[in-house]
Amino acid sequence: MKNIHPIFVFMFLVSLTLSGEDEKYTFIFGGSQRLDVGEKWIYKSTHETSFTIPGLGFIKYSGKYIYTVEFLGLEGDFWKFKSTLTDMESENYVNGIEILDQFREAMEGSSCYLYVKSSGLDDTVHHIEPVNKEDYYLLEAFEAAHMNIHPDHFKYPFGRGGVDVAIGDTWTSSYDSSKIYINMGSPSSMVSAKQSTTLKKVRERRGRKIAYIEVEELPMLELRIAVNFLGERRFITGHATGIANGEYKWDLDSGDMLKSHVNINLTGDFKMAHETFHMKVFQRFTSKKMK
């Protein structure tokens, strides 16, 4: 057997130490570029949107539900997922008067297909189809639930820059002219944004590596909001900018989100009928994986 020189042993041990300090992490949904057909994820989610309109008062839309999504495989150029919302609850108020949610009972337990491009930069929902043809009247409600200002990313949850990053690294990403819905019943709005993401730390919990991530986003929106009140439907349009701050816990072993909390503060100039006014919009989204 050949003798191993001590200097090589020393250099090897040093390289191991340095590699541990500079360990790299990659954030890809499912833990790899390939998802298994039949994989299923279940989350408990909440949402809240509030703003004040002159003449109408304080308006708040909020709700919670169980969100189950299952990967069905590849269909053409798209990944196909099946989404089902259950245990839906909502609280909607206009000037202190509760507004019934016309979509909640109809959407309870109903499923839709989510189509996400399997290649390219766009990994959010591209289009949606109800599973049952008789549910096509719920299409806009499904879109509002899955294509809001805080959309799910089905491949790179923190952008394509979240590949081979170390603790303390910050990377940037952006998107342009994405269709979103502020609340159910509103027409689509458009959003563009610049995003900055930082891997704050990685901790081991019960034998699994958990990443803690912070995201700051600067959105610009062309908003269209519909408010139903006392049998009358009011439309608000305007341009808004603001800031979104998110905190996330990500399971590096399984490649999925454990918990998220996002606050969004927007401000801008709006118009309703012949009135113009300045308005602030607040939104909050939370999600927690169910065991």
C-alpha positions in Angstrom: 0.0 0.0 0.0 1.3 3.5 -0.9 1.9 5.9 2.0 -0.4 8.9 2.1 1.5 12.1 2.8 0.2 14.0 5.9 -0.2 17.3 3.9 -2.8 15.7 1.6 -4.8 14.5 4.7 -4.6 18.0 6.1 -5.8 19.6 2.9 -8.6 17.1 2.5 -9.9 17.8 6.1 -9.7 21.6 5.4 -11.7 21.2 2.2 -14.4 19.3 4.1 -14.7 22.0 6.7 -14.9 24.8 4.1 -17.5 22.9 2.0 -19.7 22.6 5.1 -19.5 26.3 5.7 -20.3 27.1 2.1 -23.0 24.4 1.5 -25.2 25.2 -1.4 -28.9 24.8 -1.6 -31.4 24.6 -4.5 -35.1 25.4 -4.2 -37.2 23.4 -6.7 -40.7 22.3 -6.0 -40.8 18.5 -5.5 -37.1 18.4 -4.7 -36.0 17.8 -8.3 -36.8 18.7 -11.9 -39.2 15.8 -12.1 -42.5 15.3 -10.2 -44.1 12.0 -9.6 -47.6 11.4 -10.9 -50.0 11.2 -8.0 -47.9 13.4 -5.6 -50.2 15.3 -3.4 -49.8 18.4 -1.1 -52.4 19.7 1.4 -52.3 23.2 2.9 -54.4 25.2 5.3 -54.6 28.7 3.8 -56.0 32.1 4.7 -56.4 35.4 2.8 -57.4 39.0 3.6 -57.9 42.1 1.5 -59.0 45.4 2.9 -59.4 49.1 1.7 -61.5 52.1 2.3 -63.5 53.8 -0.4 -65.0 57.3 0.0 -68.8 57.1 0.3 -68.7 53.3 0.9 -66.5 53.0 3.9 -64.1 50.3 5.1 -64.2 47.1 3.0 -62.8 43.7 4.0 -62.7 40.4 2.2 -61.2 37.4 4.2 -61.5 33.7 4.2 -59.8 30.4 4.9 -59.8 26.9 3.3 -58.0 23.6 2.9 -56.1 23.5 -0.4 -55.3 20.1 -1.9 -53.3 19.9 -5.1 -52.3 16.7 -6.9 -49.9 16.3 -9.8 -51.5 14.4 -12.7 -48.6 14.4 -15.2 -47.7 16.1 -18.5 -50.3 17.1 -21.0 -48.9 18.7 -24.1 -46.6 21.6 -23.1 -48.1 21.8 -19.6 -47.9 20.2 -16.3 -51.4 19.3 -15.1 -52.5 19.6 -11.5 -55.8 19.0 -9.9 -56.9 21.4 -7.1 -59.7 21.1 -4.6 -60.8 23.7 -2.0 -62.6 22.4 1.1 -63.7 23.6 4.5 -64.2 27.1 3.0 -65.1 30.0 5.3 -65.4 33.6 4.5 -66.1 37.0 6.2 -66.8 39.9 3.8 -67.9 43.3 5.1 -68.7 46.6 3.4 -69.1 49.5 5.9 -69.9 47.1 8.7 -72.5 45.2 6.8 -71.8 41.5 6.1 -71.8 40.5 2.4 -72.6 36.9 1.5 -70.0 35.1 -0.5 -71.9 33.8 -3.5 -69.0 31.5 -4.6 -68.1 29.8 -1.3 -70.8 27.1 -1.2 -70.6 26.5 -5.0 -66.8 26.0 -4.8 -66.8 23.8 -1.7 -65.4 20.5 -2.8 -65.4 21.4 -6.5 -62.2 20.7 -8.4 -60.3 22.4 -11.2 -57.3 21.6 -13.4 -54.3 23.9 -13.1 -52.1 24.1 -16.2 -48.5 25.2 -15.7 -45.9 25.5 -18.5 -43.4 22.6 -18.2 -40.6 24.7 -19.7 -39.5 28.3 -19.8 -39.5 31.1 -17.2 -43.2 31.1 -16.4 -44.0 28.5 -13.6 -47.3 30.0 -12.3 -50.8 28.9 -13.4 -51.2 29.6 -17.1 -54.9 28.6 -17.4 -57.6 26.8 -15.5 -60.4 24.4 -16.4 -63.1 23.1 -14.1 -63.0 19.3 -13.8 -66.8 19.0 -14.3 -68.4 20.8 -17.3 -71.3 21.9 -15.1 -68.9 24.0 -13.0 -67.7 26.2 -15.9 -69.7 29.1 -14.4 -67.2 29.0 -11.5 -64.2 29.5 -13.9 -63.6 33.1 -12.8 -63.9 32.1 -9.1 -61.3 29.4 -9.6 -59.1 31.9 -11.4 -59.5 34.4 -8.5 -58.5 31.7 -6.0 -55.4 30.5 -7.8 -54.2 33.6 -9.7 -54.1 36.3 -7.0 -51.3 38.8 -6.3 -49.5 36.0 -4.3 -49.5 33.2 -6.9 -48.1 29.7 -6.4 -44.9 28.8 -8.3 -44.9 25.2 -9.3 -41.2 24.8 -10.2 -39.0 27.5 -8.8 -40.8 28.8 -5.7 -38.2 31.6 -5.2 -37.3 32.3 -8.8 -34.6 30.7 -11.0 -32.0 32.4 -9.0 -32.7 30.1 -6.1 -30.2 27.5 -7.4 -26.9 26.7 -5.7 -27.2 29.4 -3.1 -25.6 29.7 0.3 -26.8 31.0 3.7 -26.8 34.8 3.5 -27.1 34.9 -0.3 -29.6 37.3 -1.9 -30.8 36.9 -5.5 -33.2 39.0 -7.6 -36.0 38.2 -10.1 -38.8 40.0 -11.8 -42.0 39.4 -13.7 -44.1 41.5 -16.1 -47.8 41.9 -16.9 -49.1 38.9 -15.0 -52.9 38.5 -14.7 -54.2 38.5 -11.2 -57.5 38.9 -9.3 -57.8 41.1 -6.2 -61.0 39.4 -4.9 -63.6 37.0 -6.2 -66.1 38.7 -8.5 -63.6 41.3 -9.7 -62.3 41.5 -13.3 -58.6 40.7 -13.8 -55.9 43.1 -12.9 -52.3 43.2 -14.1 -49.1 43.2 -12.0 -45.4 43.6 -12.6 -42.8 43.3 -9.9 -39.1 43.2 -8.9 -38.3 40.7 -6.2 -35.3 40.2 -3.8 -34.9 36.9 -1.9 -32.5 36.1 0.9 -31.7 32.7 2.4 -31.5 33.7 6.1 -30.6 30.4 7.7 -30.9 26.6 7.6 -31.8 24.5 10.6 -32.2 20.8 11.2 -35.6 19.9 12.7 -36.4 16.2 13.5 -33.7 15.0 11.0 -34.8 17.3 8.2 -33.2 20.5 6.8 -35.5 23.5 7.0 -34.6 26.7 5.2 -35.8 30.1 6.4 -36.3 32.6 3.6 -37.3 36.3 3.4 -38.7 37.9 0.3 -39.2 41.6 -0.5 -41.2 42.5 -3.6 -41.9 45.9 -5.2 -45.1 45.5 -7.2 -46.7 47.8 -9.7 -50.4 47.2 -10.5 -53.2 48.2 -12.8 -56.1 47.4 -10.6 -59.7 46.6 -11.3 -61.9 45.9 -8.3 -65.6 45.2 -8.1 -67.6 45.8 -4.9 -71.2 44.5 -4.5 -73.1 46.5 -1.9 -76.9 46.7 -1.3 -77.7 45.3 -4.8 -75.4 47.6 -6.6 -72.1 46.7 -8.2 -69.3 49.4 -8.1 -66.1 49.3 -10.2 -62.9 50.8 -9.1 -59.9 51.3 -11.4 -56.4 52.7 -10.7 -52.7 52.4 -10.6 -50.9 51.3 -7.4 -47.4 50.6 -6.2 -46.2 49.2 -2.9 -44.2 46.6 -1.0 -44.7 43.0 -0.2 -42.8 41.2 2.6 -42.8 37.4 2.9 -41.4 34.9 5.3 -41.1 31.2 4.3 -40.1 27.9 5.8 -39.0 25.4 3.1 -38.3 21.6 3.5 -35.0 21.1 1.6 -35.4 17.3 1.8 -38.9 16.9 0.4 -38.8 20.1 -1.7 -42.0 21.7 -0.6 -43.3 24.7 1.4 -44.0 24.2 5.1 -45.2 27.6 6.0 -45.6 31.1 4.5 -46.7 34.5 5.6 -47.0 37.5 3.3 -48.1 41.1 4.0 -48.7 43.4 1.0 -49.2 47.2 1.3 -50.3 49.1 -1.8 -51.2 52.8 -2.4 -52.4 54.6 -5.5 -54.9 56.9 -7.2 -58.2 55.4 -8.2 -61.4 56.2 -9.9 -65.0 55.1 -9.3 -67.7 56.5 -11.7 -66.8 60.2 -11.8 -65.0 60.3 -8.4 -61.2 60.2 -8.1 -59.5 59.4 -4.8 -56.3 58.2 -3.1 -56.6 54.7 -1.6 -54.5 52.2 0.4 -54.9 48.5 -0.1 -53.7 45.8 2.4 -53.5 42.1 1.8 -52.3 39.2 3.9 -51.8 35.6 2.8 -50.8 32.6 5.0 -50.3 29.0 4.3 -49.3 26.0 6.4 -48.7 22.4 5.3 -50.9 19.9 6.9 -49.3 16.7 8.2 
